[in-house]
């Protein structure tokens, strides 16, 4: 798609660039898919489009660091994670998926995420059941127009259509060589099997030989210790969830700069959720993801709001456990409270970009970076009294205020409407997949 030369005018801008900070009335010139000029009073010149952002807040596009997009066609299938039906009723349905069902999920789910202000998603696909499955998922994401880090996972349901592990590695390499484009909007990472799996080391070595990142689910006590004993952790291995990681394990993670992705809606459902604070205190980088569309909408801002509320509760409980608190709330101090709105939005933009090794290209509104941009209206009911735009976005807006989304300088949503999205086609895709997967086809 051809890049337009675009001038965004008069936006209250949160650049997430420490050299620029916030700019109260800022123009943003976008050319060839990149930010070219940033500041007040840019002359329009010869541009293809002018976007009047008066009354709007501009931010870097949001980054979802972990989402299983293939589940989108089964939206709401597991509304209650406590019952364990995710493992008993949802994951076994992978055996009924066709490649086109992965494609449907990528297109519909990617479009949904754009509507929520997301410009990059790490799509963890543990539903690569044979040749063609990963290709179809990536092509669905590409059709939606969202930037994506497609994570080819070795955790798919077995048996599958691969003859053996050698065939799986061959498909992973083929997909990487076909789609991975560090200069484009599609990159490929890998998901390795859980601790104890026989092939874990070979899978991690495979990804490292290709020079790309991996992730691993860390759900059991001692998972990080097991990896540490074998010298496997590193900055290119992202731990997912990590509710039961101990302080000693976090210290080992800090030593090698191994980050963690916490998925709030899933990770506060009856599980210990204090790892975010403990990781922060140890110096471990923490980012956030939506995780499972079968349970919750792929709305990263909603996840930030969830952890903002839950972390506030945990902060109070932590302070009371460490000593007497005489008032209703503990005194404000360093790290108390831990996650203020600006810090949360930082972690969902430049922080996540850094964890993914993409901060030279995305994550902030900086001259030369790719133009992934979000414009949020201050709302029908007015802006906030306090001047912090991050607090306003997180605490005073909703998805209805998301006005404009650009990915790589291309307008994917404008005035609250997705560009080139066919809702009837999307509904037909979901229906076609469900009829096969849920066994309701005639």
N, C-alpha and C positions, 0 to 999 in steps of 0.2 A: 504494500500500500504506500502511495506517495506521501511524503512528509510535507505538511503545510508549514509555512512560516507564520507563527502565531504570536500575538502580543496579548498577554493577560494584564489588565490594567487595574490599578488601585486596590490591590488585595492586601489585607492585613496578613503579613507573611511570617510564618515560623520556618526558618530555613533549615534548622538542625545543623547548620554550619557554624562552628564556634567563632569563626572569623567574621561572620555576618550577623549572627543573632536574629532577633526579630526586627522586622521593618514595618512600621505602622501603615504606610501607604506606599505600596511597592508595585512596580511594573516588572513583568517577567517576559523576556523575549526568548522564544523557542524557534530554533532553526535546525533543519536536518536531524530532528529528533533529540536535540540536546539543548540545554540551557545556554544561551549565548550572552545575555546581559541581565543583570538583576539590580534593581534600584528604582528610586522614584524618578518620574519625569522622562521616561524613554520615549523619544519621538516615534510615532507609528511607522513612518517610512513606508516601504513597499512590503506590506504583509498580506497574507491570504485571509487572515481571520483576526478579528479583535474580540476578545472576551472581556466584557465589563464585569469585574469582580468586586465592584463597590458593595459593601455590606457583607463580604465573604472573607473567610480565613483560608489562606493557602498553606498547605502542608506537603511534605514529600508523601508519595503514595505509601499506603500501609503494606507491611510485609507479614504474611502468615507463615511462620517457620515450620509448621507441621500440620498437614491436612490430608486425610485419606479420601481423595476426591472420587474414587471409584464408587463410593457408597452413596453418591448424590441421588441416584435413581431409586434408592431405598430410604429416602428421607423419612425420618420419624419412625423407623422400624424398631428402634430401641429407645423409647423415651425414658426408661428407668434403668440406669446402669447398675443399680444395687442388686438386681435379681440375677446378674451374670448371663443374661440372654444374649449379650453381645458375642460371647464365645460359643454359646450353645445353639443360637438361632440365626445369628447374622453371619458370622464367618463361614459356616458350612455352605451358605448360599453361593459362595464363590464358585463352587463346582458347576453352577448353572449359568454362569456368565459367559457371554460370547464377546469377541473383540468389540463389536458394535455397541455393547452395553458400556464398556469402558469409554468409548467415544462419546456416547450420549452423556455420561456423567461428566466428562471433561468439558464438553461444550456448555451444558446447563450449569454445572457447578462453577466453571470459570466466569460465566456471565453473571451469576449470582454474586460472586465475590467482587467483581467490578462494581456492581450496584451498591456494595457496602464500602466502597472506597479503597479496596485492595488492588494494588498494582502488581504484586509479586506473591506467588504461592509456592511453597515447597510441597509438591504433591507426592506423598508417600504411597506408592502403589504396590501393596502386597497382594496384588491380584494379577500377576503376570503368569498366566496359566499355560502359555505356549507362544510360539512365534505369532506376531501380529497383535497381541494384546497391548504391549507397551506402545507400539506404533499408533494404534487406534486412540489410546488415551492421550498421547501427545498431540495428535492431529485435532482432537476435540478441544484441547486447551488452546491450540494455535487458532482454531476457528473462532473461539471466544475473544481472543486478542489480549489475554492476560500474560504478563511475564511469568515464567514458571521454571522452577528447578525440579525437573521430573526425577523422582527417586525410584529407580528400578530396584525392587526389593526381592531378596532371596527368601522371604518369609511366606511365599504364596502357599495356598492349599495344595496338599499332595494326596493322591497322585495327580499329575498334570500331564500335559501333552509333550513334555520334554523327555527324551529317552533316558537321560542321566544328567549328572552335574556338569559334565563337559558341554552338553548341549545348552544348559542354562547359561554358563559362562559365555558360550559362543553368541547366544542371543543378546546378552547384556552388552557384549563388545560391539555387536552389529548395531544395536540401538544407539550406543554411545557414538559410534563413528558416523552414523547417519544423521543424528539430530543435535549433538552437542555443539553449540556455537557460542563461545564466550563473548563474542561481539554482538550477539543477537538477543532475542527474547526467550530462547530455549536453551537451557543447559541441563546436563544429566549428572546426577549423583547416584549413590547406591545405598540400599538399606541392607544391613547384614543381619543374620539370624541372631536369636537371643543367646545369652551366655549359656555355655554348655553344648551348643550345637557343634557337631564335628567339623563343619565347613567354615566356621566363623573366621578363623585366621586367614584362610585362603581367600575368602571374600573381601576381607579388609585389605589384604595385600594386593588384590586385583584392583580395587578402587585407587589405592595409593600409587600403583604403577601407572595409572592413567592420570594421576595428578588432580583428582577431584575428591570432594568430601563424602562422608558416609554418616549414617546415624544408626543407633542401636536402642532398642527399648530396654530401659532399666527399671524393672518392676519388682524385682525380688531382692531381699536382703543379701548383701555381699556381691552384687553384680559388678560394681566398680572395683572392688577388691580383687575379684577374679581376673578382670582385665588388667589391673595394675600388676599383679603377680607375673603376668606374661608380657609386660611391657607394651601393651597395645594402645592405651589411651594417647590422645594427642589433640591438637587444635582442630584437626580435620575430622574428628569423630564426635558427633553431637549426641548426647544422651537425651532420650525422650522420657518424659514424666519424672522419674527419679524420686518419688515420694519417700522411699525408704532408704535413700542414700544417707550414710552416717557422716558425721563431721570429719572423721579421719579420711573417709573416701573423698569428701569435698576438698580436703587439703591436698590429696594426691591429684585431683583434677586441676586444682589451681596451679600446681607445679608444672603441668604440661599445657595449661590453658585450654583444657577440655570444657566446652560449654554445655549448658543444659537447656532444654526446651520444656517448659511447663505448659500444660493445656488446661486452663482453669475449669471449664465446665465439667470435664471428665475427672480432673485431678483433685477436686474438692468434694466429690461424691462419696462420702464415707471413708475417705482415705486421709492420712496425714498430709497436711498442706503447708507445713512449716519449712519445707526445703527451700523456698524462694528466699526467705530471710536468712536462713543458715548459709545458703550459697553466696548471697550478697556479702555477708559478714566474712566469708572466707576468700572473697575476691574472685569467685567463679561467675562468668558471664551468664546471664539468664535472659532468654527470649520466650515468646509465647506463640501458641498455635490454637486453632479451632479443633483439630483432631478428627472427630468422627461425625460426618453429616447425617449418619443414621440416628444420631442423638440430638444434635444441635445445629442451628443454621451456621453457615460458613461466614460469620460476621466477626472479624477480628476486633472491631471496636467494642462489641458486646463482651468479648473475652477480657478486654482491658478493664471494662467497667466491673466485671465480675471479680477480677483479682484485686481491683482497687478496694472494693467493699470487704472481701474476705481477708485481704492482707491487713486492713485496718483493725479487724477483730483479732487477728493473730498477733499483731503488734501489741495490742493491749494485754492479751493473755500472756505474751512473752514477758512484758515488763512486770506484770504482777507475779510471775513465777520467779523473777530475778530479785525481787525486793518489794517492800511495801509501796503501794500507790494510794495516796490519801484522797485524791480527787476522783472525779468521774472518769477522767482520762489521764494517762501518764503525761508527764511534762514533755513538751516538744524539745527535741534535741537532735544531734546527728543520727541519721537513720531512724528517727522516730517522729512521725510515721515514715515508713520505708518508701512507699510507692506513691508519690504525688503525681498528678496528671501529666506534668511535663516529662517526668522520668519515664512514665509508662509509654507515652508517645515516642520518646527518644528510643526506647528499646524496640518499639514496633517499626522503626524507620532505620536510622543510621546504625543503631545497635544490632538489629537483625542482619542488616547488610554486612556489618563487620564479621559476625559469626559465620555468615555464608561465604566470606571472602569476596564480596561484591561491593564493598564500600568505596572503591575507586570509581564505580560506575553509577551507583544508585544510593538512595538512603538519605540524601540531603538536597536542598535546592542550592546547587553550587555550579558556577560557570564551568562548562565542559562535561558535566555529568549528563546522563540520559534523562530526558524530561518525563519522569514519572511524577505526576502531580495530582493533588486532591484539592478541590475547592468546596468548602462547607459554608452554606448560608448561616448567618447568625440567627436566623429564625424569624418566624412570623411575629414573635412576641418580644423581640428586641434583644440586644446584646447584654452582656453581664456588666455589673457595676465595677467589679474588680477587673483590672486590665489584662489579666493573663489569658491569652487566647487558647492555650492548651487546656486550662481548666474549663473554659466555656465549651470547647469541642467535646471533651470527655463527659462533662457533667450536665450540660444544658442543651445538647442536641440529640437528634435521633437520625435513623436512616433517611427520613423524609427531607432532612436538611442537606444531604449530599447532592451537590449541584453538578459538578463537573469532575471527570476522571480522565487523565491522559496517561497512556502507557507508551514509552519510547517516543513521545511527542505526537502521538496519534490520539485524537479525541475518541474515547470509548463511551463516554457518557456526557450528556450536556443537558442542562436545565432539568435534571432529574430523570432523563430518559436515556436508556441504553441505545447506542448507535447500532444499527443493523442487527438487532435482536428480534427474532420472530417468536413470540410467545406461543403461538399455536403449534409451530414446529417443535418447540421445546416440550410442550405438553404431550405431543404425539410420541416424541422420543421416550419420555418417561413411561408412558403407557405401554409402548411396545416392549420396553425392557422388563417392566413389572409383569407383564403377561407371561413372559418366558421364565423369569427368575422365580416368581412366586407361584408358578404353575396354574395361571388362570387363563392361558391361551385356549381358544376354541379347538 
